[in-house]
Amino acid sequence: MNLSFYMALNTIPLGVALAIEFMGPLSVALFNSRRLIHFVWVGLAVLGLVLLLPLDGNVSGLDPVGCAYAAAAAVFWAGYIVFGKRVSHLPSGSTVAIGMTFAAMTVVPFGVAGAGMSLLDPRILALGFVVALVSSALPYTLDMVALRHIPKRTFGVAVSGDPAIGALAGLFVLGEHLTSQQWLAIAAIIAASVGAVLTSPSDEQPLQDPAAPA
């Protein structure tokens, strides 16, 4: 998931990449939906994606390869929520440690192929440690704790502002400037996500800790 997302950031703005990636959680929220209002949210999300994509053929538009990487990250994010919920009753630290170990076995070969021995540079190692801590280890551990105690729909509300936060971070930290159309697209995707989650059936219960007293 992270590898695909970081590859997307090579060619498309942070906020746009997050908006596309967020289609994964939105799809999870809508997967079992049958009410008419949920199709409205689907339409709104599709509208947001259409506004994001450079359908006019403008060379200054979004890079299609970057968009494809972001879409792949969306698929992996959806899987992360589904399978994360299944193991959220396990100790959070151990779950994340095992998951990150297998993730490293998958991703490290790509890094070695692309950068070789330069990965052992102390400065690169220090930056990599910080990125690993704040982008994976800590948030995934907190995710496991949250998924243990709240339904997936509530979790979806909590992360629905990610695209907007990412766009603001790109603006103030990276100096990225989005067009008014791209801001509108991000707003549409966020609105679709919040609407879909809030109008989902309310009978899903948080997963209880099996060790907790009855």
C-alpha positions as CSV (number, residue, x, y, z in Angstrom):
1,M,0.0,0.0,0.0
2,N,2.7,2.5,1.0
3,L,5.0,1.5,-1.9
4,S,2.2,2.2,-4.4
5,F,1.3,5.5,-2.7
6,Y,4.9,6.7,-2.6
7,M,5.3,5.9,-6.3
8,A,2.2,7.9,-7.0
9,L,3.7,10.9,-5.1
10,N,6.6,11.0,-7.7
11,T,4.3,12.4,-10.3
12,I,1.0,13.6,-8.8
13,P,0.2,16.0,-5.9
14,L,-0.2,14.7,-2.3
15,G,-3.8,15.7,-1.9
16,V,-4.8,14.2,-5.3
17,A,-3.0,10.9,-4.5
18,L,-4.8,10.7,-1.1
19,A,-8.2,11.4,-2.8
20,I,-7.7,8.6,-5.2
21,E,-6.4,6.3,-2.6
22,F,-9.4,7.0,-0.4
23,M,-11.6,5.2,-2.9
24,G,-10.5,2.1,-1.1
25,P,-12.1,2.8,2.3
26,L,-15.1,4.3,0.5
27,S,-15.5,1.0,-1.4
28,V,-15.4,-0.9,1.8
29,A,-18.1,1.3,3.3
30,L,-20.3,0.9,0.2
31,F,-19.7,-2.8,-0.5
32,N,-22.7,-4.1,1.5
33,S,-24.9,-1.0,0.9
34,R,-28.3,-1.5,-0.7
35,R,-30.1,1.8,0.0
36,L,-30.8,4.3,-2.7
37,I,-29.0,7.1,-0.9
38,H,-25.8,5.0,-1.1
39,F,-25.8,5.1,-4.8
40,V,-25.9,8.9,-4.6
41,W,-22.7,8.7,-2.6
42,V,-21.2,6.4,-5.3
43,G,-22.2,8.9,-8.0
44,L,-20.6,11.8,-6.0
45,A,-17.4,9.8,-5.6
46,V,-17.3,9.0,-9.3
47,L,-17.8,12.7,-10.0
48,G,-14.9,13.5,-7.8
49,L,-12.6,11.1,-9.6
50,V,-13.8,12.4,-13.0
51,L,-12.9,15.9,-11.9
52,L,-9.4,14.7,-10.8
53,L,-8.5,12.9,-14.0
54,P,-7.1,14.9,-16.9
55,L,-9.7,13.7,-19.4
56,D,-9.2,16.7,-21.7
57,G,-5.7,15.4,-22.7
58,N,-4.0,18.5,-21.2
59,V,-0.3,17.7,-20.8
60,S,-0.3,19.7,-17.6
61,G,-2.9,17.4,-16.2
62,L,-2.3,14.5,-13.8
63,D,0.1,11.7,-14.8
64,P,-1.8,8.6,-15.6
65,V,0.9,6.3,-14.2
66,G,0.8,8.2,-10.9
67,C,-3.0,7.9,-10.8
68,A,-2.6,4.1,-11.5
69,Y,-0.2,3.8,-8.5
70,A,-2.7,5.7,-6.3
71,A,-5.5,3.4,-7.5
72,A,-3.4,0.4,-6.6
73,A,-2.9,1.9,-3.1
74,A,-6.6,2.2,-2.8
75,V,-7.1,-1.5,-3.4
76,F,-4.5,-2.3,-0.8
77,W,-6.0,0.1,1.7
78,A,-9.4,-1.6,1.3
79,G,-7.7,-4.9,2.0
80,Y,-5.9,-3.4,5.0
81,I,-9.2,-2.4,6.6
82,V,-11.0,-5.7,5.9
83,F,-8.1,-7.9,7.1
84,G,-7.1,-5.5,9.9
85,K,-10.6,-5.8,11.4
86,R,-10.2,-9.6,11.4
87,V,-7.0,-9.4,13.5
88,S,-7.9,-6.4,15.6
89,H,-8.6,-8.6,18.6
90,L,-4.9,-9.6,18.7
91,P,-2.3,-7.5,20.6
92,S,-1.8,-4.4,18.5
93,G,2.0,-4.2,18.8
94,S,2.6,-7.8,17.8
95,T,0.1,-7.6,14.9
96,V,1.8,-4.6,13.4
97,A,5.3,-6.0,14.0
98,I,4.4,-9.2,12.1
99,G,2.7,-7.3,9.3
100,M,5.6,-4.9,9.0
101,T,8.1,-7.7,8.8
102,F,6.3,-9.3,5.9
103,A,5.9,-5.9,4.3
104,A,9.6,-5.3,4.6
105,M,10.3,-8.7,2.9
106,T,8.1,-7.5,0.1
107,V,9.4,-4.0,-0.3
108,V,13.1,-4.1,0.5
109,P,14.0,-5.8,-2.8
110,F,12.6,-2.8,-4.7
111,G,14.7,-0.4,-2.6
112,V,17.8,-2.4,-3.1
113,A,17.2,-2.6,-6.8
114,G,16.7,1.1,-7.0
115,A,19.2,2.5,-4.6
116,G,21.7,-0.3,-3.8
117,M,24.3,0.3,-1.1
118,S,23.3,4.0,-0.8
119,L,20.5,2.8,1.5
120,L,23.1,2.2,4.2
121,D,24.0,5.9,4.3
122,P,23.4,7.0,7.9
123,R,21.4,10.0,6.9
124,I,19.1,7.9,4.7
125,L,18.7,5.3,7.5
126,A,17.8,8.0,9.9
127,L,15.2,9.5,7.6
128,G,13.9,6.1,6.8
129,F,13.5,5.4,10.5
130,V,11.5,8.6,11.0
131,V,9.3,7.8,8.0
132,A,8.7,4.2,9.1
133,L,7.8,5.4,12.6
134,V,5.3,8.2,11.7
135,S,3.8,6.7,8.5
136,S,3.6,3.1,9.4
137,A,4.5,1.8,12.9
138,L,2.6,4.3,15.0
139,P,-0.5,4.9,12.8
140,Y,-1.0,1.2,12.1
141,T,-0.7,0.3,15.8
142,L,-3.3,3.0,16.6
143,D,-5.5,1.7,13.8
144,M,-5.5,-1.8,15.3
145,V,-6.6,-0.3,18.7
146,A,-9.3,1.8,17.0
147,L,-10.7,-1.1,14.9
148,R,-10.9,-3.2,18.0
149,H,-13.3,-0.8,19.7
150,I,-15.3,0.9,16.9
151,P,-17.2,-0.2,13.8
152,K,-15.7,0.2,10.3
153,R,-18.2,2.9,9.5
154,T,-16.9,5.1,12.4
155,F,-13.4,4.4,11.4
156,G,-14.3,5.6,7.9
157,V,-15.5,8.9,9.3
158,A,-12.3,9.4,11.3
159,V,-10.1,9.1,8.2
160,S,-12.5,10.8,5.7
161,G,-10.6,14.1,5.9
162,D,-7.3,12.6,4.8
163,P,-7.4,13.9,1.2
164,A,-8.0,17.5,2.5
165,I,-5.3,17.2,5.1
166,G,-2.9,15.9,2.5
167,A,-3.8,18.7,0.1
168,L,-3.1,21.3,2.8
169,A,0.2,19.5,3.8
170,G,1.2,19.6,0.1
171,L,0.3,23.2,-0.1
172,F,2.2,24.4,3.0
173,V,5.0,21.9,3.2
174,L,5.7,20.9,-0.4
175,G,4.5,24.1,-2.1
176,E,2.0,22.2,-4.3
177,H,-0.9,24.2,-5.7
178,L,-4.1,22.5,-6.7
179,T,-6.6,23.9,-9.1
180,S,-10.1,24.9,-8.0
181,Q,-11.4,21.9,-9.9
182,Q,-9.1,19.5,-8.0
183,W,-10.2,21.1,-4.7
184,L,-13.8,20.5,-5.8
185,A,-13.0,16.9,-6.6
186,I,-11.4,16.3,-3.2
187,A,-14.4,17.8,-1.5
188,A,-16.8,15.6,-3.5
189,I,-14.8,12.4,-2.5
190,I,-14.7,13.4,1.1
191,A,-18.5,14.2,1.1
192,A,-19.2,10.9,-0.5
193,S,-17.2,9.1,2.1
194,V,-18.8,10.8,5.1
195,G,-22.2,10.4,3.6
196,A,-21.8,6.8,2.8
197,V,-20.4,6.0,6.3
198,L,-23.1,8.0,8.2
199,T,-25.9,6.4,6.3
200,S,-24.6,2.8,6.6
201,P,-26.6,0.3,8.7
202,S,-26.0,0.9,12.4
203,D,-26.1,-2.7,13.5
204,E,-22.4,-3.4,13.2
205,Q,-20.9,-3.8,16.7
206,P,-17.3,-3.1,17.7
207,L,-15.2,-6.2,18.0
208,Q,-14.9,-7.2,21.6
209,D,-11.7,-8.4,23.3
210,P,-12.1,-12.1,23.9
211,A,-10.1,-11.7,27.1
212,A,-12.6,-9.2,28.5
213,P,-15.0,-10.3,31.1
214,A,-18.5,-11.1,30.0
